[in-house]
């Protein structure tokens, strides 16, 4: 499908039209910030869906709640003056079958869930506060004091159960628009196994109560025809992250993320502006991201995978981007974060008695060649970057060559130019890389490269 055609097909194709109002306060919600209002909110949603749809709304106030599930035909409207407060008791988030960090397993439901539904919207100018700090602190304690000393860094993210803020799973025609989302415990917005989803004009702030690991802004996970636009994101990890499963389990599911448009966004302090990976097993393809602005981030444009993950990342177009104050403008790694990416069982454990998700993570990819990822056909145009530490950090492997990266009309000012390792068919067209030491790119293990830079 030509790019001009598929880019017109992304996003929700419809949204609920019924306007009958169902006030949660009429179903017993208190909105005092202390009383748990989960049952009342869910009762209003169920009544609305039972009548064929409409608008579920709130009187001004702060509503403490655990997981709620939005249903077909419902607009969950969170107006200005309304604050949804996530419960800090994990018991208020029932376990569901889902995918977390690339593998299918049981995990606490999100704060707001849209699961296996068609034609749903969550909109408004109100605030959804995940109140995630206790979950983050629990994670850091487990990781630093128990898991890392035992060589178990690879599994702590799966053992420390933290609820996501908003989950769209197995759905079609979903719109999420206008909200402020703060203080996520884990992923903020997770779009999983879904199609025709619009994410519009969200303000995500996940650093207001400290930094947390894995606090992505918006994750598109084995989903298609997704539109993300006009979002303003600040968070501890990657801001827009495209994923498709990891390792043997991701290869088993084998569902791509494809046909994604990201446009007109702002990214503030965090991990990466836009990332493909690290979960790439099902493939990531047909992506257009344009008119993006980022500052104060670990990286700008990220591609990451591992030699057990597999999958192909291809036909990625990144255009009209301004970046300031990042670690690396272009960051590519196919052997990313080995202590997390590779699962090895330490001595003293018996495989038969392990939790099911440990066994999934430890399952070997056979033959091993299936686990070798491929990143190719990447187009970067009209990019300007200043205040970077490195212009390019691109590391392929002999078995996983980075192929056919095309940079056109790119201007980068950085401390160092960086390096490109194990690549083929890269092309620079009107590219300027200015560095403090006036050094060129370090190019190793590459062939068929045309990296002539523009002289200013």
Secondary structure, DSSP 8 states (H G I E B T S, - for coil): --HHHHTTS-S-S-------EEEGGGGT---EEEEE-HHHHHHHHHHHHHTT-EEEE--SEEEEE--EE--TTEEEE--TTEEEEE-S-GGGS-EEEEEETTEEEEEE--SEEEES-EEEEEE-S-EEE---HHHHHHHHHIIIIIIGGGT-HHHHHHHS----SEEEES-EEEEEES-EEE--SS-SEEEES-EEEEEES-EEE--TT---TT--SEEEES-EEEEEES-EEE-SS-SEEEE---HHHHHHH---EEEEEEEEEEE-SEEEEEEE-S--TT-EEEEEEEEEEEEEEEEEEEEE--TTT--EEEEEEEEEEEEEEEEEEEEEESS--HHHHS----TT--GGGS-HHHHHHH---SSGGGG--EEEEEEEEEEEEEEEEEEEEEE-BTTB-EEEEEEEEEEEEEEEEEEEESEES-EEEEEEEEESS----EEES-BS-B------
